[in-house]
Each structure stands twice: as C-alpha cells, then as structure tokens.
Amino acid sequence: EGGERARGGATVECMFGLFGEKREVEGRVAWAQPPLVDAPLSNPQDLRDAIVVVMRDPPSKLDGRIGFVDKVSKVVECGAIAVVIVNFADSLVAPWRWVHDEADANAITVPVVCVPAASEAAFRQASHAAITIPPSLPGGRHA
C-alpha cells in the first residue's frame, strides 16, 4: 500500500506501515536525535506535536539494531503525531513488527510511513509536512 508524503510543495512517495493508523496528518517536522533512535533521545521536547523523522538501521549495523515498532514507540511516547522512517536504500518498505521488537505495535495509533533514502535531504530542510492518501487508494480523497 502506498501513499504520498508532501513537503514544501513537492511530493515524495511513501509506504504506510503494517502497524499504526492509515490517515492523513499535517504538521511541523522534527528529527529524532539520534536519528537511529538507538540511544536515549536527546530532544524529546522537540518531538511533541510533530511529524517525527527517524532513520532505518542499515544492514551494516550488526549489533543493537532497533526494529520499526520500537523506534516508533519511543518517539510516540514523546508526543509525535506521525512518524516518517527514512529507508537506508532508495526503495520503499512497509514498516513491520520485527521479532525482536519489545513495544506493542497495536498501541501505536499514529500514521507510520517509510520513504526512500533519496528523500532524506528534503526532510532535513523541511519545517512542515503532510501525509496524504491519494484518491487511487482506499480511503483516498479527491483534490
């Protein structure tokens, strides 16, 4: 299932997660620090009421990998209204519950999407974004 992630007048293709809600949301963009969410967050106050951007662990990271659900859960606990996961590759994946995730995927009630690696720079510059569902998908709306 795909979606669109609009930012600054441009549109970035995204894929909704297999957990979280599939709904539209708009708001301020904030990056989790550290972006891999593999240590305690240093900026929890910045994440409240924001669309929070995190990075997917690269395959080269063999120890201490953090699953999608655990990453998302940590930023949602800080008040994120949606989560954008930047993939390590220039492709889309539907974020899923990993066998090692400890957080409850069913407790996540915000939209969760993945975007390709090529979108990272745009999200680093964005201050505002919207997650939309195109009319071609179930639940989509016509402009």
C-alpha positions in Angstrom: 0.0 0.0 0.0 1.4 3.3 -1.0 0.8 6.9 -0.1 2.3 10.3 -0.7 4.3 12.5 1.6 4.0 16.1 0.7 6.6 18.7 1.8 7.3 22.2 0.6 5.1 21.9 -2.4 6.8 18.7 -3.6 5.6 15.2 -3.2 7.5 12.2 -2.0 6.2 8.6 -2.5 5.9 6.7 0.8 4.5 3.4 2.0 2.3 3.1 5.1 3.5 0.7 7.8 1.8 -2.6 8.7 1.1 -1.0 12.1 -0.2 2.4 13.0 -3.2 4.3 11.5 -3.6 5.0 7.8 -4.9 8.5 7.9 -3.9 12.0 6.8 -2.0 14.3 9.1 -0.2 17.6 8.7 2.3 19.4 11.0 5.7 20.5 12.0 8.7 18.3 11.1 11.3 17.3 13.7 14.2 14.9 13.6 14.7 12.4 16.4 18.2 12.7 18.0 19.8 10.3 17.5 18.1 9.6 14.2 18.5 5.9 14.5 16.8 6.0 17.9 19.4 3.6 19.2 20.2 5.6 22.4 18.1 7.8 24.7 16.5 10.6 22.8 18.3 13.9 23.4 15.4 16.1 22.1 12.1 14.7 23.4 10.7 18.2 23.9 11.1 18.9 20.1 9.1 15.8 19.1 5.8 16.7 20.8 3.1 17.5 18.3 5.4 16.9 15.4 5.8 14.6 12.4 9.0 12.9 13.6 11.6 11.7 11.1 13.8 8.7 12.1 16.4 6.6 10.1 16.1 2.8 9.5 19.1 0.9 10.7 21.5 0.0 7.8 22.3 -3.7 7.2 25.9 -3.0 8.2 24.7 -2.3 11.8 25.0 -5.8 13.3 24.7 -5.0 17.0 22.0 -3.1 18.7 19.6 -2.9 15.8 16.3 -1.3 16.6 13.1 -2.6 15.0 10.5 -0.3 13.4 7.9 -0.7 16.3 10.5 0.1 19.0 11.7 3.2 17.1 8.2 4.4 16.5 7.1 3.7 20.1 10.0 5.8 21.5 9.1 8.9 19.6 5.3 8.4 20.0 6.0 8.4 23.8 7.4 11.9 23.3 4.2 13.1 21.6 4.8 12.5 17.9 1.7 12.9 15.7 3.2 10.8 12.9 6.5 9.0 12.1 8.4 9.0 8.9 11.1 6.3 8.6 13.9 7.1 6.1 15.0 3.8 4.5 18.7 3.0 4.1 18.1 2.2 0.4 16.3 4.1 -2.4 13.3 1.9 -2.1 10.1 1.6 -0.1 9.2 -1.0 2.5 6.1 -1.3 4.7 7.5 -1.0 8.3 6.6 -4.2 10.1 6.8 -5.7 13.6 10.2 -7.3 13.9 10.6 -10.4 16.1 12.9 -8.5 18.5 10.6 -5.5 18.9 9.6 -5.2 22.5 6.9 -2.5 22.1 3.3 -3.3 21.4 2.5 -2.5 17.7 -1.2 -2.4 18.5 -0.7 0.5 20.8 0.7 2.8 18.0 -2.2 4.9 16.8 -0.4 7.5 14.7 0.4 7.2 10.9 3.8 5.5 10.2 5.3 5.7 6.7 8.6 4.8 5.1 10.3 7.0 2.4 13.3 6.2 0.2 16.8 7.3 1.2 16.9 9.9 -1.6 14.2 11.8 0.4 16.5 12.4 3.4 17.8 15.8 2.3 14.4 17.1 1.6 13.2 16.1 5.1 16.3 17.7 6.7 15.3 21.0 5.1 11.5 20.7 5.7 9.8 22.5 8.5 6.3 21.4 7.7 4.8 18.3 6.0 1.6 16.5 5.3 0.9 12.8 4.9 -1.8 12.3 2.3 -3.7 9.3 0.9 -4.0 9.6 -2.9 -7.5 9.1 -4.4 -6.4 5.8 -6.1 -6.0 4.1 -2.6 -8.8 3.0 -0.3 -9.7 6.0 1.9 -8.1 8.4 -0.5 -9.7 11.7 -1.3 -10.0 13.7 -4.5 -8.4 17.1 -4.7 
